[in-house]
């Protein structure tokens, strides 16, 4: 009953000056809509960054040989490091967290189909590179262990390589030539994000053993692997220690061994994203705070205008807490009605905006790397908490002032 009475009194007070109440609600609605939209933008930016890395595989490392820059024992600096298949087995046997591992080598090859001829990148890797590179297929299949063992003349080509060679015609089952050797197209992988002059969608993948028919594969270009652990820094240290012992260089010599650690880069972007979210949340809170200041001013004006009314209520037996709750309920009612309207506005804007260009402005097939304004439950909870805090603080000052009015002075007020 007390709750119903408070709401009834709040409604009566709000109805007395509807224009002022509507403008105050509009300020709160605009503030909460801003908070929701800014937090949604921060979440969308974080998801876009995660999608960009996921397209290439997050828990993945690429290890490339270099040249030593530090003396290790009797070996002088400047020694060239060369990888062989033994290094692949060494890493697989000594680092149990590795899930899939493959040697990688490649060359520019003259690719011919009928009267068409192009110089494209040929990459030879084990069949498990499908998982390491987070690949997916549009058509056909990926080459398998049997193809690898039999040095199968099969190839999985990229969508741009397919377009260049076959110009929209069916490619699966067709034969083309690489440096004069015939290969069968068994699969076409899906388009990946491609920035600048990157040729990732023009690559032609063949079994590593088959690449030996086109070039000397005794020494590897680099080693790719993925892993199942969150300790990505520990994995990198293990790789450096294992290979340093094998090739006799100092594990601290980062020029001897280049390690592309995608999880480390993703973590750095996650820190940036967190900072952006905090900044956007702070800006949104300030915007909502402006609406809160407006609410406080209106409520203080209301206290002044209703001073005589407060005096009558106190003379009839109303206590401080009753007056306090009456004005606080009015402020919170305005806050939450305005907040509800603001949340509806935020959802409407998010649905109408759709996708905001980010990575697709720099790369092809990168729509997944754009920002989408999606107001998730966590964003909504944070926005409601901020709204509640602002509404409570804005309503407390007028409510306290009203509750402390002297009843005799209030009754004499004109």
C-alpha positions in Angstrom: 0.0 0.0 0.0 2.8 2.4 0.9 4.5 1.6 -2.5 1.2 2.3 -4.3 0.7 5.5 -2.4 4.2 6.7 -3.3 3.7 5.9 -7.0 0.3 7.7 -6.9 1.8 10.8 -5.3 4.7 10.7 -7.8 2.2 10.5 -10.7 0.2 13.4 -9.4 3.2 15.6 -9.0 4.5 14.7 -12.5 1.1 15.3 -14.0 0.9 18.8 -12.5 3.6 20.1 -14.9 3.7 17.6 -17.7 6.0 19.7 -20.0 8.7 20.0 -17.4 8.4 16.3 -16.6 8.6 15.3 -20.3 11.7 17.4 -20.9 13.4 16.0 -17.8 12.5 12.4 -19.0 13.9 13.3 -22.4 17.2 14.3 -20.8 17.4 11.0 -19.0 16.4 9.0 -22.1 19.1 10.7 -24.2 21.7 10.0 -21.5 20.9 6.3 -21.1 20.6 5.9 -24.9 24.1 7.4 -25.2 25.5 5.0 -22.5 24.0 2.0 -24.3 25.2 3.0 -27.7 28.8 3.8 -26.6 29.1 0.6 -24.6 27.6 -1.3 -27.6 30.2 0.3 -29.8 33.0 -0.8 -27.5 31.7 -4.4 -27.5 31.4 -4.3 -31.2 34.9 -3.1 -31.6 36.2 -5.9 -29.4 34.2 -8.5 -31.4 35.5 -7.1 -34.6 39.1 -7.5 -33.5 38.4 -11.0 -32.2 36.9 -11.9 -35.6 39.9 -10.6 -37.5 42.3 -12.8 -35.5 39.9 -15.8 -35.6 39.9 -15.7 -39.4 43.6 -16.5 -39.3 43.6 -18.7 -36.2 44.2 -17.4 -32.7 46.0 -20.1 -30.9 48.6 -20.4 -33.6 52.3 -19.7 -33.9 54.6 -19.4 -36.9 58.3 -20.1 -36.3 60.8 -18.9 -38.9 64.6 -19.3 -38.9 66.9 -16.3 -38.8 70.5 -15.6 -38.2 72.2 -15.5 -34.8 73.2 -12.1 -33.3 74.7 -13.4 -30.1 77.6 -15.8 -29.5 76.7 -19.1 -28.0 79.6 -21.2 -26.8 82.1 -21.6 -29.5 79.6 -20.6 -32.2 80.1 -17.0 -33.4 77.2 -14.6 -34.1 76.0 -14.5 -37.6 75.3 -18.2 -38.0 72.3 -19.0 -40.3 69.7 -21.2 -38.7 68.2 -23.8 -41.1 65.1 -25.9 -40.3 64.5 -29.5 -41.4 61.7 -32.0 -40.8 63.6 -33.2 -37.8 62.8 -29.8 -36.1 59.1 -30.4 -36.7 59.3 -33.8 -35.0 61.4 -32.3 -32.2 58.8 -29.7 -31.4 55.9 -32.2 -31.6 57.7 -34.6 -29.3 58.9 -32.1 -26.7 55.9 -29.7 -26.4 52.8 -31.7 -25.5 50.5 -28.7 -25.8 51.0 -28.6 -29.6 47.8 -29.9 -31.3 48.8 -29.8 -35.0 52.1 -28.9 -36.6 53.3 -28.7 -40.1 56.4 -27.7 -42.1 55.7 -25.0 -44.6 57.6 -24.2 -47.8 56.6 -22.4 -51.0 57.6 -20.9 -54.3 56.3 -18.8 -57.1 55.1 -21.2 -59.8 54.0 -20.9 -63.4 50.4 -22.0 -63.3 48.7 -22.9 -66.6 45.2 -23.9 -67.6 44.4 -24.0 -71.3 45.7 -20.7 -72.7 45.9 -18.9 -69.4 49.1 -18.6 -67.5 49.9 -16.9 -64.2 52.7 -16.7 -61.6 51.0 -17.8 -58.3 52.3 -18.8 -54.9 52.4 -22.5 -54.3 52.5 -23.7 -50.7 53.3 -27.2 -49.5 52.2 -28.2 -46.0 50.8 -31.3 -44.2 47.0 -31.9 -44.4 46.5 -30.7 -40.8 47.2 -27.1 -42.0 43.4 -27.1 -42.5 43.0 -26.8 -38.7 46.1 -24.7 -38.1 45.1 -22.0 -40.6 41.4 -22.1 -39.5 40.5 -22.8 -43.1 37.0 -23.7 -44.5 35.9 -25.0 -47.9 33.5 -23.6 -50.4 33.7 -26.7 -52.6 35.4 -30.1 -52.7 37.7 -31.5 -50.0 41.1 -30.9 -48.5 44.0 -33.2 -49.3 44.5 -35.9 -46.7 47.1 -38.2 -45.3 46.9 -40.6 -48.2 47.5 -37.8 -50.7 50.6 -36.9 -48.6 52.0 -40.4 -48.5 51.5 -41.0 -52.2 52.8 -37.6 -53.3 49.5 -37.0 -54.8 49.3 -34.4 -57.6 46.3 -32.7 -56.0 45.7 -29.0 -55.1 43.3 -26.9 -53.0 43.1 -23.4 -54.6 41.9 -20.1 -53.4 38.8 -18.3 -54.8 40.8 -15.7 -56.6 43.1 -18.3 -58.1 39.9 -20.2 -59.3 38.6 -17.0 -60.9 41.9 -16.3 -62.7 42.3 -19.9 -64.0 38.7 -21.0 -64.6 36.7 -17.7 -65.0 33.5 -18.9 -63.3 33.6 -22.4 -64.7 33.4 -25.5 -62.6 36.9 -26.1 -61.2 36.6 -29.3 -59.1 38.1 -32.2 -61.0 39.8 -30.0 -63.6 43.6 -30.5 -64.3 46.0 -27.6 -64.6 49.8 -27.4 -64.7 52.3 -26.1 -62.2 55.8 -25.6 -63.8 54.8 -28.2 -66.4 53.4 -30.8 -63.9 49.7 -31.7 -64.0 47.6 -31.2 -60.8 44.0 -32.0 -60.1 41.8 -29.4 -58.3 40.1 -31.2 -55.4 39.0 -28.2 -53.3 38.4 -24.5 -53.2 38.8 -22.8 -49.8 36.6 -20.0 -48.6 37.6 -16.4 -49.0 39.7 -15.0 -46.1 40.3 -11.4 -45.1 42.8 -9.9 -47.5 44.5 -6.6 -46.8 46.5 -4.6 -49.3 48.7 -6.7 -51.5 48.1 -9.8 -49.5 47.7 -12.8 -51.8 46.0 -15.2 -49.3 43.1 -15.9 -51.6 45.4 -16.7 -54.5 47.4 -19.4 -52.7 47.5 -22.9 -54.1 48.0 -25.6 -51.4 49.5 -29.0 -52.2 50.9 -31.8 -50.0 54.3 -31.2 -48.6 55.8 -34.3 -50.2 54.4 -33.3 -53.6 56.1 -29.9 -53.3 59.4 -31.9 -53.5 58.6 -32.5 -57.2 58.7 -28.8 -57.8 61.6 -27.6 -55.5 64.2 -28.8 -53.0 62.3 -29.1 -49.7 65.1 -30.3 -47.5 65.2 -27.0 -45.7 61.9 -25.6 -44.5 60.7 -22.0 -45.0 59.0 -22.0 -41.5 57.0 -24.1 -39.1 53.3 -23.6 -38.3 51.5 -25.1 -35.3 48.4 -24.5 -33.1 48.1 -25.5 -29.4 45.5 -26.0 -26.6 46.6 -23.8 -23.7 46.2 -20.2 -22.6 49.9 -20.0 -21.6 51.0 -18.7 -25.0 54.2 -17.0 -23.6 55.2 -20.3 -22.0 54.8 -22.1 -25.4 57.0 -19.5 -27.1 59.7 -20.0 -24.4 59.5 -23.7 -24.9 59.9 -23.4 -28.6 62.9 -21.2 -28.3 64.6 -23.5 -25.7 64.0 -26.7 -27.7 65.3 -25.2 -31.0 68.1 -23.3 -29.3 69.4 -26.6 -27.8 69.1 -28.3 -31.2 70.8 -25.5 -33.2 73.2 -24.2 -30.5 72.1 -20.6 -30.2 71.1 -18.5 -27.2 67.4 -18.8 -26.4 67.4 -15.1 -25.7 68.6 -14.3 -29.2 65.3 -13.2 -30.9 67.1 -12.7 -34.2 68.0 -16.4 -34.4 64.4 -17.3 -34.3 61.3 -15.3 -35.3 58.1 -16.3 -33.6 54.8 -14.8 -34.7 52.6 -15.3 -31.6 49.1 -14.3 -32.6 47.7 -14.7 -29.1 50.2 -12.2 -27.8 49.0 -9.7 -30.4 45.4 -10.5 -29.7 46.0 -9.9 -26.0 47.5 -6.5 -26.8 44.4 -5.6 -28.8 42.2 -6.8 -25.9 43.9 -4.4 -23.5 43.3 -1.6 -26.0 39.7 -2.6 -26.4 39.2 -2.7 -22.6 40.7 0.8 -22.3 38.3 2.0 -25.1 35.3 0.5 -23.3 36.2 2.2 -20.1 36.7 5.5 -21.9 33.4 5.2 -23.8 31.6 4.2 -20.6 33.0 7.2 -18.8 31.9 9.5 -21.6 28.4 8.0 -21.5 28.2 8.4 -17.8 29.1 12.1 -18.1 26.4 12.5 -20.7 23.9 10.8 -18.4 25.2 12.9 -15.5 24.1 16.0 -17.4 20.6 14.6 -17.5 20.9 13.8 -13.8 21.9 17.5 -13.1 18.8 18.6 -15.0 16.7 16.2 -12.9 18.2 17.5 -9.7 17.5 21.1 -10.7 13.9 20.3 -11.6 13.3 18.5 -8.3 14.8 21.4 -6.4 12.4 23.8 -8.1 9.6 21.4 -7.3 10.6 21.4 -3.6 10.6 25.2 -3.6 7.2 25.4 -5.3 5.7 22.8 -3.0 7.1 24.2 0.2 3.7 25.0 1.6 2.4 21.6 0.7 5.3 20.0 2.6 4.4 22.1 5.6 0.8 21.0 5.5 1.9 17.3 5.3 4.2 17.7 8.3 1.5 19.5 10.2 -0.8 16.6 9.6 1.7 14.1 11.0 4.0 13.3 8.1 7.5 12.5 9.2 10.9 13.2 7.6 11.2 9.8 6.0 7.7 10.1 4.4 8.6 13.4 2.7 12.1 12.0 1.8 10.5 8.9 0.2 7.9 11.0 -1.6 10.4 13.1 -3.4 12.9 10.3 -4.0 10.1 8.2 -5.5 9.2 11.0 -7.9 12.8 11.4 -9.0 13.3 7.6 -9.5 10.0 7.3 -11.4 11.1 10.1 -13.8 14.5 8.3 -14.1 13.3 4.9 -14.9 10.5 5.9 -17.3 13.1 8.1 -19.1 15.6 5.2 -18.9 13.1 2.8 -20.4 12.4 5.2 -23.3 16.2 5.6 -23.7 16.8 1.9 -23.9 14.1 1.5 -26.5 15.7 4.3 -28.5 19.1 2.7 -28.2 17.8 -0.6 -29.5 16.1 1.2 -32.4 19.3 3.0 -33.4 21.4 -0.2 -33.1 19.0 -2.1 -35.3 18.8 0.7 -37.9 22.5 1.3 -38.1 23.5 -2.4 -38.6 27.2 -2.6 -39.6 29.8 0.2 -39.2 32.8 0.0 -41.5 36.1 -0.9 -39.8 38.4 -3.5 -41.3 36.4 -3.8 -44.6 37.7 -0.4 -45.4 41.2 -1.8 -45.5 40.7 -5.4 -46.6 38.6 -7.5 -48.9 36.1 -10.1 -47.6 36.4 -8.5 -44.2 32.8 -7.8 -43.3 33.3 -9.9 -40.1 35.9 -7.4 -39.0 33.4 -4.5 -39.0 31.6 -3.2 -36.0 28.0 -4.3 -35.3 26.1 -2.4 -32.6 24.5 -5.2 -30.5 23.3 -4.4 -27.1 24.0 -7.5 -25.1 22.6 -8.3 -21.6 25.8 -7.3 -19.9 25.8 -3.9 -21.6 22.2 -3.4 -20.6 23.0 -4.4 -17.0 25.9 -1.9 -16.8 23.7 0.8 -18.3 20.9 0.2 -15.8 23.4 0.3 -12.9 24.8 3.6 -14.1 21.2 5.0 -14.6 20.2 3.8 -11.1 23.3 5.5 -9.6 22.7 8.8 -11.4 18.9 8.8 -10.6 19.5 8.0 -7.0 22.2 10.7 -6.5 20.1 13.2 -8.4 17.0 12.5 -6.3 18.7 12.4 -2.9 19.6 16.0 -2.7 16.1 17.4 -3.3 14.6 14.7 -1.1 16.9 15.5 1.8 16.2 19.2 1.4 12.4 18.6 1.4 12.5 16.3 4.4 14.5 18.9 6.5 12.1 21.8 5.9 10.8 23.4 9.1 7.0 22.8 9.1 6.3 26.2 10.7 8.4 28.1 8.2 7.0 26.0 5.4 3.4 26.9 6.3 4.3 30.5 6.3 5.9 30.3 2.8 4.1 32.2 0.0 
